Amino acid sequence: MTTMTEASVREFKMPDVGEGLTEAEILKWYVQPGDTVTDGQVVCEVETAKAAVELPIPYDGVVRALHFPEGTTVDVGMSIIAVDVAGGTGGAPAAEVPAQAVAQVPASPQAEPATTGAPAAAAPATEETKSVGSGRQPVLVGYGVAASSTKRRPRKGPEVTVAQVPDAVRTDLNGHGAPAVKERPLAKPPVRKLAKDLGVDLATVVPSGPDGIITREDVHAAAAPAAPAGTAAESVPQVPQAAQPQVTAPVTAAPAASYDTARETRVPVKGVRKATAAAMVGSAFTAPHVTEFVTIDVTRTLKLVEELKQDKDMQGLRVNPLLLIAKALLIAVKRNPEINASWDEAAQEIVVKHYVNLGIAAATPRGLLVPNIKDAHAKTLPQLAESLGELVSTAREGRTSPAAMQGGTVTITNVGVFGVDTGTPILNPGESAILAIGAIKLQPWVHKGKVKPRQVTTLALSFDHRLVDGELGSRVLADVAAILEQPKKLITWG
């Protein structure tokens, strides 16, 4: 994940800390320019997918520059910090290197050629290839060995020296002049989509990113109206009069995006909220949901909870109704294993899991997280209580790792803690069932032929109707209800 821009300066790039993630938000920097860092030292905290992750630097040196401020969303593969591995003595700040490099390169045929479309101050390719392959490859926990030994294939086309692309020309070319290159420009899919949405031809954009990559800022600069100039004025008569209102309409419509800050607040969609939204939309419009409900008397279960709190084997453990509900669901899955499955659209197969990774939906300051207890089916009641306690506390402290939220098979969501009677939960992507627990309330209930106050709650089970028929879903919900009404079934069925 590193490149060499100078003989002693390394650029650390945003890694993919999950599975196929494309971007991450920088939450906090732990270092500043001038600080000394060591191999393995955490330099920043980023949030991606649904977890906050600390990133360690894979080498020793002195911080030269931080390329992005806190709160910025950065694409995977973009350089975020520059480190001088030689100690940083006598060197200029990394941000000043491009300007100095341009000034020092003479405009002569003997000038070192730069690849077309690369940043003006980019170091020669031979300098980068020399820096990789020597010494060890730094490995960051969670995202493997960087393929730093891979050499970029030389690009075809006319070569342009650094002196031939001054800053003034770069500014004029960004979307308002002749195409800067004749080949397919380098840009990531999100940037290409942005360019398409804004109507920007990437061939007219001069890149400012590392290795000649076009960034979002380059596209926005190209989409901005060109400053009045002689060339622009000469091109106006070529546009038909009838078409002029259509050309200027987007510019005049821009102020419509303003809003009254005293009456509205706009919150950027990113991090946990962005990941949750994508997952819920994908699930809701992919799996046909069916939700069934049952209202039950859980008075006996609550009495068992109080007894377990006094049991010496449960001392120091988190004992609450959720623990017994989780155990009841695990037993129901054991009795109806077909519910513990997923739909493989590509292979057109139903994948039945012979293990249960029990997901627990947790409300945290960063949003909704669904970490899961691995192999929950094999745990005893004390072990399950311990795992539940660790899972909840870790989630609330914001320390849940991406791995803890992957591979879930069935989920529980407890909406009852908010005083809600029940709900129609949306499936966690890749799972076929989710159980919602409503609030437990003292209500009049017919018990042994008489109306008595009893502890009552409502359960809701949503399932994927592609692979779970109504009969199977009903059996699972009925088994959970039967156990909670008669907790002795934890022994007879377990």
TORLOTOR-781640 format. One record per residue (C-alpha): residue number from 0; x, y, z. Coordinates in steps of 0.2 Angstrom, whole numbers. Layout:
# residues N
pos:east:north:up
NUM:X:Y:Z
...
//
This chain:
# residues 494
pos:east:north:up
0:0:0:0
1:15:12:-2
2:24:21:-16
3:39:31:-17
4:38:49:-23
5:56:54:-18
6:71:44:-13
7:66:44:5
8:48:48:6
9:35:35:6
10:16:37:3
11:4:26:13
12:-12:23:4
13:-29:20:11
14:-31:1:12
15:-46:-10:10
16:-49:-15:28
17:-65:-25:24
18:-71:-36:9
19:-71:-26:-7
20:-74:-9:1
21:-71:6:-10
22:-69:21:3
23:-67:25:21
24:-69:41:31
25:-54:48:41
26:-61:50:59
27:-45:55:68
28:-27:58:65
29:-15:53:79
30:0:61:72
31:5:77:64
32:18:83:52
33:35:82:60
34:31:68:72
35:42:52:72
36:33:36:69
37:38:18:71
38:34:2:62
39:16:-4:68
40:12:13:76
41:-7:18:74
42:-7:34:64
43:-26:36:61
44:-43:29:64
45:-55:27:49
46:-73:21:48
47:-78:10:34
48:-93:-2:31
49:-99:-2:49
50:-84:-2:59
51:-70:10:65
52:-53:3:62
53:-36:10:67
54:-22:10:54
55:-4:6:58
56:10:13:48
57:21:-1:41
58:38:8:42
59:49:20:53
60:51:38:49
61:45:56:51
62:28:62:45
63:30:74:30
64:12:78:26
65:-6:73:30
66:-15:73:13
67:-33:74:20
68:-41:82:35
69:-52:73:48
70:-70:70:42
71:-64:67:23
72:-70:52:14
73:-56:44:4
74:-56:31:-10
75:-46:15:-6
76:-29:17:-14
77:-27:35:-12
78:-12:41:-3
79:-16:48:15
80:0:52:23
81:18:54:17
82:33:48:28
83:51:52:26
84:59:35:30
85:77:44:30
86:72:54:45
87:66:70:37
88:81:80:40
89:84:95:29
90:69:90:18
91:55:102:12
92:37:98:16
93:29:85:4
94:17:98:-2
95:31:109:-9
96:39:95:-19
97:28:97:-35
98:31:116:-37
99:50:114:-34
100:51:100:-46
101:43:109:-60
102:54:124:-58
103:70:114:-58
104:66:104:-74
105:73:113:-90
106:62:114:-105
107:75:104:-116
108:74:88:-126
109:86:80:-112
110:73:83:-99
111:67:67:-90
112:50:62:-99
113:35:59:-89
114:21:48:-93
115:7:57:-102
116:-7:61:-90
117:4:59:-74
118:5:73:-61
119:18:86:-66
120:29:82:-51
121:28:63:-52
122:45:55:-50
123:52:44:-64
124:45:26:-65
125:63:19:-62
126:64:28:-46
127:48:19:-40
128:53:2:-46
129:69:3:-37
130:61:6:-20
131:50:-9:-21
132:56:-27:-19
133:71:-22:-7
134:69:-27:11
135:53:-34:19
136:35:-31:13
137:25:-22:27
138:9:-32:32
139:-5:-23:40
140:-17:-33:51
141:-33:-37:41
142:-28:-32:24
143:-13:-43:19
144:3:-40:10
145:2:-26:-2
146:7:-30:-20
147:20:-17:-21
148:32:-27:-32
149:20:-25:-47
150:27:-14:-60
151:16:-2:-70
152:15:-7:-89
153:22:8:-99
154:8:17:-107
155:8:21:-126
156:6:37:-134
157:16:54:-135
158:26:58:-121
159:25:76:-113
160:39:83:-102
161:35:91:-86
162:40:108:-93
163:27:106:-107
164:12:106:-94
165:13:121:-84
166:0:124:-70
167:-8:138:-81
168:-11:126:-95
169:-17:112:-83
170:-30:124:-76
171:-36:129:-94
172:-37:111:-99
173:-48:104:-85
174:-64:102:-95
175:-63:119:-105
176:-50:116:-118
177:-43:103:-130
178:-41:85:-124
179:-26:82:-113
180:-23:64:-119
181:-29:53:-133
182:-30:37:-123
183:-42:31:-110
184:-39:41:-94
185:-35:33:-77
186:-50:35:-65
187:-59:24:-53
188:-77:19:-56
189:-85:31:-43
190:-75:45:-52
191:-81:39:-69
192:-99:39:-63
193:-97:57:-56
194:-90:63:-73
195:-104:55:-82
196:-117:63:-71
197:-109:80:-73
198:-107:78:-92
199:-88:79:-91
200:-77:71:-104
201:-62:63:-94
202:-51:64:-109
203:-51:83:-106
204:-46:82:-88
205:-28:83:-83
206:-26:72:-67
207:-19:78:-51
208:-19:61:-42
209:-4:49:-39
210:1:39:-54
211:-9:50:-66
212:-26:45:-58
213:-41:58:-60
214:-49:63:-44
215:-66:69:-39
216:-58:86:-37
217:-52:86:-55
218:-69:82:-61
219:-78:95:-51
220:-65:108:-57
221:-69:102:-75
222:-87:104:-72
223:-86:122:-66
224:-89:136:-79
225:-73:141:-88
226:-67:159:-84
227:-70:172:-97
228:-56:172:-109
229:-53:176:-127
230:-54:158:-133
231:-71:156:-124
232:-78:172:-131
233:-74:166:-149
234:-83:150:-146
235:-99:158:-141
236:-105:162:-159
237:-103:144:-164
238:-118:139:-152
239:-135:141:-160
240:-146:155:-151
241:-160:142:-147
242:-148:131:-138
243:-140:145:-127
244:-154:144:-114
245:-151:125:-112
246:-132:128:-110
247:-134:141:-96
248:-149:133:-87
249:-138:121:-76
250:-128:136:-70
251:-143:147:-66
252:-151:132:-57
253:-137:129:-45
254:-143:142:-32
255:-159:131:-30
256:-149:119:-19
257:-148:132:-5
258:-159:129:10
259:-163:138:26
260:-150:132:39
261:-162:139:53
262:-176:127:48
263:-166:112:40
264:-151:102:44
265:-142:92:31
266:-132:77:37
267:-120:69:24
268:-124:51:21
269:-108:41:25
270:-100:29:36
271:-112:17:46
272:-128:26:39
273:-122:24:21
274:-118:6:24
275:-134:2:33
276:-145:11:20
277:-136:1:6
278:-139:-15:15
279:-157:-12:19
280:-162:-7:2
281:-153:-22:-5
282:-162:-34:7
283:-179:-26:5
284:-179:-26:-14
285:-170:-43:-16
286:-178:-55:-3
287:-197:-56:-3
288:-201:-53:16
289:-214:-62:26
290:-217:-57:44
291:-227:-67:57
292:-232:-62:74
293:-236:-71:91
294:-241:-64:108
295:-235:-75:123
296:-235:-75:142
297:-216:-75:147
298:-219:-74:166
299:-211:-90:169
300:-196:-85:158
301:-194:-69:169
302:-194:-80:185
303:-181:-91:178
304:-170:-76:174
305:-171:-70:192
306:-166:-88:198
307:-151:-89:186
308:-145:-72:193
309:-143:-81:209
310:-134:-96:202
311:-116:-97:206
312:-112:-103:189
313:-119:-87:181
314:-110:-75:194
315:-103:-60:185
316:-112:-64:168
317:-125:-54:159
318:-141:-63:163
319:-157:-55:156
320:-172:-60:145
321:-162:-58:129
322:-151:-73:135
323:-165:-85:136
324:-173:-79:120
325:-157:-81:111
326:-156:-99:118
327:-174:-102:113
328:-170:-97:95
329:-155:-108:94
330:-165:-123:100
331:-179:-118:87
332:-165:-118:73
333:-159:-135:79
334:-176:-142:77
335:-179:-133:60
336:-162:-132:52
337:-169:-127:35
338:-172:-110:42
339:-153:-107:44
340:-149:-105:26
341:-146:-92:12
342:-150:-90:-6
343:-136:-90:-19
344:-143:-81:-34
345:-128:-84:-45
346:-127:-103:-42
347:-146:-104:-40
348:-143:-114:-24
349:-150:-114:-6
350:-135:-115:6
351:-140:-123:22
352:-128:-119:36
353:-123:-132:49
354:-118:-119:61
355:-126:-104:69
356:-118:-87:69
357:-131:-77:80
358:-132:-59:75
359:-138:-46:88
360:-143:-29:82
361:-135:-16:93
362:-139:3:93
363:-123:12:95
364:-118:31:94
365:-112:27:76
366:-128:19:71
367:-135:1:69
368:-122:-13:70
369:-126:-31:69
370:-111:-41:75
371:-113:-60:78
372:-108:-73:90
373:-98:-86:80
374:-104:-104:82
375:-117:-99:95
376:-126:-116:93
377:-111:-125:102
378:-111:-114:117
379:-117:-118:134
380:-129:-105:143
381:-114:-97:153
382:-103:-96:137
383:-118:-88:128
384:-120:-76:142
385:-102:-71:141
386:-102:-69:122
387:-117:-58:123
388:-110:-47:136
389:-94:-45:126
390:-103:-42:110
391:-114:-28:117
392:-101:-19:126
393:-89:-19:112
394:-102:-13:100
395:-107:2:112
396:-89:7:114
397:-87:7:95
398:-74:-6:94
399:-83:-19:84
400:-72:-26:70
401:-78:-29:52
402:-74:-48:55
403:-87:-48:69
404:-101:-42:57
405:-97:-55:43
406:-104:-72:41
407:-120:-70:51
408:-134:-84:48
409:-149:-78:59
410:-152:-62:69
411:-161:-55:84
412:-167:-37:86
413:-174:-31:103
414:-185:-16:99
415:-194:-19:116
416:-180:-9:125
417:-187:6:117
418:-205:2:123
419:-211:-4:106
420:-223:-18:106
421:-216:-26:90
422:-211:-22:72
423:-208:-30:55
424:-189:-31:54
425:-179:-32:38
426:-167:-46:35
427:-149:-44:37
428:-141:-47:19
429:-136:-65:17
430:-148:-72:30
431:-165:-80:29
432:-173:-75:46
433:-173:-62:59
434:-183:-62:76
435:-189:-46:84
436:-193:-45:102
437:-206:-33:108
438:-208:-24:125
439:-212:-35:140
440:-227:-28:149
441:-239:-32:163
442:-256:-36:155
443:-272:-45:159
444:-270:-63:153
445:-281:-79:155
446:-270:-90:165
447:-277:-107:172
448:-295:-101:168
449:-294:-85:177
450:-289:-67:171
451:-273:-62:180
452:-259:-50:177
453:-245:-58:168
454:-229:-53:159
455:-233:-53:140
456:-223:-49:125
457:-225:-50:106
458:-213:-59:94
459:-211:-56:76
460:-201:-67:64
461:-197:-60:46
462:-191:-73:34
463:-185:-74:15
464:-200:-82:6
465:-189:-88:-8
466:-182:-102:3
467:-193:-102:19
468:-211:-107:16
469:-225:-101:28
470:-225:-118:37
471:-207:-118:41
472:-207:-100:47
473:-222:-104:58
474:-214:-119:66
475:-199:-109:70
476:-209:-95:78
477:-220:-107:87
478:-205:-116:94
479:-198:-100:101
480:-214:-95:109
481:-217:-113:117
482:-200:-112:125
483:-202:-94:132
484:-219:-99:139
485:-213:-116:146
486:-194:-113:149
487:-192:-131:155
488:-192:-135:136
489:-174:-128:136
490:-170:-145:144
491:-182:-156:136
492:-179:-149:118
493:-161:-144:121
//
